[in-house]
Amino acid sequence: MGCSFSGLNALYDAVNGGGEVWINDNRFRIVRQLGEGGFAYVFLVKEVISDPPSNPGVSKKFKDSSHISDDGTYAMKKVLIQNSEQLELVKEEIRVSSLFIHLNLLPLLDHAIIAVKAGPDQSWKHEAYLLFPVHLDGTLLDNAAAMTAKKEFFSTSDILQIFRQLCAGLKHMHTFDPPYAHNDVKPGNVLLTHRKGQPPLAVLMDFGSTRPARRQIRSRSEALQLQEWAAEHVSAPFRAPELWDCPSQCDIDERTDIWSLGCTLYAIMYGVSPFEYALGESGGSLQLAIVNAQIKWPAGPKPPYPEALHQFVTWMLQPQGTVRPRIDDIIIHVDKLISKFSH
Ligand SMILES: Nc1ncnc2c1ncn2[C@@H]1O[C@H](COP(=O)(O)OP(=O)(O)OP(=O)(O)O)[C@@H](O)[C@H]1O
């Protein structure tokens, strides 16, 4: 077994062959695949209730959670672990995901790491299973792409309400003790749920790159180490300038996320990060466009977003991290825009 199998086969192989998986004391039936990432597959699963319950109350954390779904469906992420470094990364993702409890941050409900015999040499490999509430309306990226295809756009009011919720989730992380940076804020990491008569619910997910935010860089080698880490963990079009070209003497903080937040607000409006847009079809260096904070706005009458939103994005895309606004400043400003543009 390994990456050559489809996710579903791998899962059936790994777990007793019946399309079912146990996570600690709870049994789930796999309904379908929802998505996939680098080394992960995400499935829609439905809890199988045994009669009588096999071991009631043992998996306490999950059973006590306020996120038990009405119809027993959840999202289960299966992570294929190739080596000890990946095992440590998954353990860190599990640790960090368990820290935050906030309406706009996807909670980890339960998890299990198992060892399986795999591959032609039947060597031992690890697999991790992470259980989350499911959001079936897709990510902000999926929604923006579907709308662009239909030549539709989010209203200014919906954009501000979605953005406000992301800020609320990030504020929880940025004001944690110690403060955490999400490090991968982008439309593909925001799950949306449409609600009748209300703006969509926005939930920030994927804490695989989340780390304590504050780092003191005091040498060339520390700067290079940070750049290397960022190249692997922070999506390039949304990555802050100081993570591309880090000075040998500097203090990095959670404002790397504010840069990504600015790119995300742009992408909710125009479908791509501002720096992907700046490069256009002619190509060029993404890094150069980012460190020069080269922002271009799509021309044309549609979509008709107010200039105040453009200025808001430009404010967040301040190339110098130390003078970039903090999440509290952003929230004050977005609340003002909400009262101005929402009716
Ligand atoms: N709770 C959920 N509800 C519905 N769909 C989900 C859920 N979690 C993840 N997905 C889907 O699965 C996809 C991959 O999930 P996720 O981003 O957690 O994986 P990843 O391996 O960390 O991805 P990446 O390589 O982009 O970092 C998401 O883009 C989304 O489409």
The ligand as a MOL file (V3000), in Angstrom:
LIG
                    3D

  0  0  0     0  0            999 V3000
M  V30 BEGIN CTAB
M  V30 COUNTS 31 33 0 0 0
M  V30 BEGIN ATOM
M  V30 1 N -14.5810 19.3000 7.4420 0
M  V30 2 C -14.6650 19.2290 6.1110 0
M  V30 3 N -15.8760 19.2370 5.5040 0
M  V30 4 C -15.9530 19.1620 4.1500 0
M  V30 5 N -14.8810 19.0690 3.3190 0
M  V30 6 C -13.6540 19.0600 3.8770 0
M  V30 7 C -13.4790 19.1260 5.2870 0
M  V30 8 N -12.1550 19.1030 5.5520 0
M  V30 9 C -11.5360 19.0170 4.3530 0
M  V30 10 N -12.4160 18.9850 3.3390 0
M  V30 11 C -12.0970 18.8860 1.8970 0
M  V30 12 O -10.8620 18.1760 1.7280 0
M  V30 13 C -9.8590 19.0090 1.1130 0
M  V30 14 C -8.4610 18.7370 1.6940 0
M  V30 15 O -8.4660 19.0060 3.0980 0
M  V30 16 P -7.2200 19.6550 3.8640 0
M  V30 17 O -6.9560 21.0330 3.3060 0
M  V30 18 O -7.4330 19.5390 5.3200 0
M  V30 19 O -6.0630 18.6540 3.4170 0
M  V30 20 P -4.5050 18.9560 3.3420 0
M  V30 21 O -3.8000 17.6820 3.0290 0
M  V30 22 O -4.0950 19.6570 4.5740 0
M  V30 23 O -4.5040 19.9350 2.0910 0
M  V30 24 P -3.3050 20.8500 1.5820 0
M  V30 25 O -2.3570 19.9130 0.9030 0
M  V30 26 O -4.0420 21.7990 0.6330 0
M  V30 27 O -2.7660 21.5520 2.7810 0
M  V30 28 C -10.3610 20.4250 1.3320 0
M  V30 29 O -9.9080 21.2990 0.3190 0
M  V30 30 C -11.8860 20.2580 1.2920 0
M  V30 31 O -12.3420 20.2280 -0.0460 0
M  V30 END ATOM
M  V30 BEGIN BOND
M  V30 1 1 1 2
M  V30 2 1 2 3
M  V30 3 2 2 7
M  V30 4 2 3 4
M  V30 5 1 4 5
M  V30 6 2 5 6
M  V30 7 1 6 7
M  V30 8 1 6 10
M  V30 9 1 7 8
M  V30 10 2 8 9
M  V30 11 1 9 10
M  V30 12 1 10 11
M  V30 13 1 11 12
M  V30 14 1 11 30
M  V30 15 1 12 13
M  V30 16 1 13 14
M  V30 17 1 13 28
M  V30 18 1 14 15
M  V30 19 1 15 16
M  V30 20 2 16 17
M  V30 21 1 16 18
M  V30 22 1 16 19
M  V30 23 1 19 20
M  V30 24 2 20 21
M  V30 25 1 20 22
M  V30 26 1 20 23
M  V30 27 1 23 24
M  V30 28 2 24 25
M  V30 29 1 24 26
M  V30 30 1 24 27
M  V30 31 1 28 29
M  V30 32 1 28 30
M  V30 33 1 30 31
M  V30 END BOND
M  V30 END CTAB
M  END
